Amino acid sequence: MDYVEIRHLWVTYGSFVAVRDLSFTIPKGEVFGFIGPNGAGKTTTIKVLATLLRPARGRALIDGISVTYSPKLVRKKIGYVPDFFGVYEDLSAYEYLHFFAAAYRIDRAKRRAVVDDVLALTDLMKKKHAPVEALSRGMKQRLSLARVLLHDPDLLLLDEPASGLDPRARIEIRELLKELKNMGKTILISSHILAELEQLCTRIGIIEAGRMVAEGSLEDIYRKLRLLRVVHLQLTDPTEELLEKIKRIRGVSSLEQSIDRISVHIRENEISVEDLLDRIHSLGARIHMFQPEAMDMETAFMKLTQGKTA
């Protein structure tokens, strides 16, 4: 079931077209990574889903509800963290969350427990009584996530949540998002830190100049681009005859031999990693190591985009 559905979406600012005929869906429980250069239309699209912008044309649905015609119903189902978040710095973390719990109309008798729950989930319990202004940027970002979790939304809209964070804080945010994924939340996350999305997302969409230029799993995008995948091998007895047979396997582009391994370059639109393993086994090879290289989202991103803005 698709929890988010965008069809033929157009968004304009006067004569400037920010989003052009954009269409994609996000199934319930999926983490969808939204990638694109600055000015590509990521934030604009997220603001439409957050009911903050009205599209010029097209439709955007969340759980079957139109963001244009039923924004109040949609807001009960979403948690939106913008790329720049504001906090009330004269409040403690607990007071800040208690204020928003009241704004979300959470029953007074339940507020303390709800606030404690989100503080525990975001690992901020030890900072419960700390003033917001004393928190690091990473902690403020986790506090912003805690805020949008108060009403237990099904969909999280996260616009550059790791922007400006140090490596440790990025890891902490990534682990928190993994936990939210495991809880069944549907997540739309935009980022320029491609490696972070590579580890987290089930699917990605690459947007440029307001249009989706590629969408699917990272494997799908690599197949579409016909980019080469590298598989590293260690064979018990790598004879010249055996290596020649591996080179002749359909889909193998080239083979390189070094001191401790053999690197096989394959075209995944012609042969999968799993099929390569089976074919090498069928040649009578004894395989000591078989290690596909993690695919590089940076490569796909650079090949698909040219740095254009809308």
N, C-alpha and C positions, 0 to 999 in steps of 0.2 A: 504493500500500500504506500502510495506517495504522500508524504506528510506536507511537503512543500511543492508547489507547482507554479512555475512561471511560464507563460505562453505569450510569445510575440510582444514582449514588453518594450515600450518606447518611453524614455524620460527626456524631457527637454528643459533647458533653462533659457527662456526667451527663444532666440534663434539657434542656440547651441544645443546640439543633440548629444546627450551624455550616454544614453543606452539605446542601442539600435536593434530592434527585433530579436530580443534575447529570449531564449527558451531553455529551460532545464528543470529537472525534478530531483527531489531528495526523498528517498524512502524513509519511513519511520525507523529511528534507531541508527541511522547512518551518520558518519562524520564526513562532510563535504568540504574540501579545501578549495578556496576561491583565490586564484593566482592571477596577477596581472601587474603591469607597470603602473606607476602613478598616473592618475587621470584616465585609467582604462574603464572605469565605471563600477568598480567593486563597492565602494562606499555608497554610491547612489543606489545601487540595487539593494543593498542591505537596508538602507533607509526606507525604501519602498516597503520591504517586508516588515520593518519596524513601525509602519503606519505613519512615518514622518514626512514622506513625500508622496504626492499623488501622481501616478503615471499619466502620460499623455495618451497612450493607447496600450492595449493588451490587458492581460489579467495576471494577478498574483493571488494565489490561494494558500492558506495555511490550515491544514486539517479540513479542507473543503470549504473554508470560510474566506470570503473576499476581503482583502486588506483595505480595499477602497470603500466598500459599502458597509462593512461591519467591523470598523477598527476597534471598537470597545471589546468585542468578543475576542478578536485576535490578540489584544494586549494581555488577556488573561492567560494565553497559551505561550507567550514568548518572554524571553529574557534578553535584553539588548545591552551589550557593552560596546560603546563607541570607541573610536581610535583615540579620542581625547576624553577622559572622564573627569568629572568634577566631584570633589568631596568637600564636606563641611569640616574644615580643619580645626574648629574650636570645639568639636565633639570628640568623645572617645569612640573607639571602634564599636563598642557595645551600644552606645547612645545613637550612633549613626545608623546601625542596623535596626535598632528598636524604632527609630523615627520612620524608616521605610516600611517596616512591618506594619506600623499603624497606617501608613499611606496605602499599603496593599489591602487594608481592611482585614488583617488577620485578627482573629478573636483575641481580646485582651488577655484572657486566661491562658492562651496558648503561645503568646508572643515570646516569653522568656525561653521556653523550650525550643521554639523554632529558631530563634537567634543563636542559642547555644549549639544547635545542630549544625547550622551553616558555618559557625565559627570553627567547630570541630572538623567539618568536612574540608574546609579551606586551610586547616592547620594554623588558625589564628587565635586559638583559645588563650594562649599565653600572652597575647597582646590585647586581650579583651578590654582592659581598662586603660590602654595606652592612648594618648591623643593621636588623632589621625595625622596631624602634621609631623609627628615624630616617626611615622612609619616610612620604610624605604619604598622606592617606586614599585618594586616587586610585591611588597605587602599591600600597598594601595591597590594594585591590580587584582590581587586575590580578594581584597575587601570589596572591590567593585563586582567581582564574580559572586561573592557571598550575597551581595545585595540583590542581584537578579535571581538568585536561587531561593529567596525567601518564600515566594508563592509557588514554588515547585513547578516551574514551567516545563512543558514538553520539548520546546524548541529554544536553543540558545543561538543568538546571532552575535558573533564575536568579530569585531573589526580590528584587526592588527593587535591581538591581545598581548603579544610578546614584544611589541615595539618599544625600543629604548631600554629593555631589560638586560641585565648582565647575564652571562652564561648560566650561573647557578639559578637565578630567578626564572630564566626560560625553561630550564629543566623542571623546576617546581610547578610552573604553569602547565607544562606538557603532561606531567604525571597527574595533576588534578583533572585535566581534560580527559585523560585515559580513564580515570575513575568515573567521571560523569558519563563517558561512553558506556562503561560497564553497567551503569545504572539504567541504561536504556534511553538516555537523552538523545534527541536529534540535534546535531550541531552543524552550523554553517560558520566556517572560520576563514577569514581572509588573512593573508600574510605575504611578506616578501622573503621570509626565512624559509626557503623551500625545503631544506633538510628537515625542519620541524614538521611540516605537513606530510612529508614522505613517510615519516614514522607513525603518524597519527591517523591519517585519513584513509577511508575505504575507497573514496573516489575523489578526483579533482576536476576542476573546470578552469581552463586557461582563457582569460578574457583580454581582449585588446581592442581599443577604439570602440568600446561599447558593444562588441560582438564576441560571442563564444567561439574561439578558434579550435578548441579541442576539449573533449569531455570523456571521462571514463576512469577506469583504474589506471595506475601507472603502466601496467603491462599492456593495456589496450592502447594507450597513447604511443608507447614504444613500437608496438606492432604497426600502428597507423603510419608512423614516421619511418618505419623500416630501419630503425637505429640498431646497431650491432650490440649484442650482449656478450659479455666475456665470461667464460666458465674456466676456472682453474682446476687442473687435474694433477694427481700424482698416481702413476701406474707402477705396478710391481716390476713389470718387464717391458719398458717402452722401446720395442724394436722398431727399426726403420720401416719394416713391412707393416706393422700395426699402425704407426703414425700416418703412413700413406693411406691406409684404409679409412682412418678417421677423417683425413682431409677430404676424402671422396664422398663422405656422408652428405646427402642433400641438405642444404641449409647452412653448412659450415663454410664460412667465408675465408678463413685463414687459420693457421696454427703456428704458434711460436713456442720454441723450447728453450727453457733456461735451466740453471743448475738444479733447482729444487722442484720445478713444476712445468707443466705444459699449459699454455693459455690458448683456449679454443674460442674463436670469434664466430658467433652464429647470428643468422638472420631469423628473428623470432616469428616473422610472418611465414617462414618456411618450415621451421622446426622448433618445438618447444624445448625448454631445458629438460623436462621429464623424458621426452622422446629421445633426446640426445643421450641421456644416461642409459636408456634401454638399448639404443643402437650400439653404444660402445661395449656394453655387456655382451651383446649378441656376437660381437667380433672376437669374443674369448678373452677380453682384457680383464685383468684383476685390478680393481680400482682401490687405491689406498685413500685418496681424497677426491671429493667432487664438490667444488665450491663456486656457485654462481656469484658473480659480482653484484652487489646491490646496485640497482639502476639509478642513474643520476638524473633527478628531476631538473637540475640546472640545465643539462644538455637539451632536454625536451623543451624547456621554457625558452631558451635562447634560439632554438631552431624554429619554434612556432611564432615567436613575436619579433617585431622589428623596432620596438620602443615607441610605437605610435600611441597617441592619445586620441580620445574621441573628438 
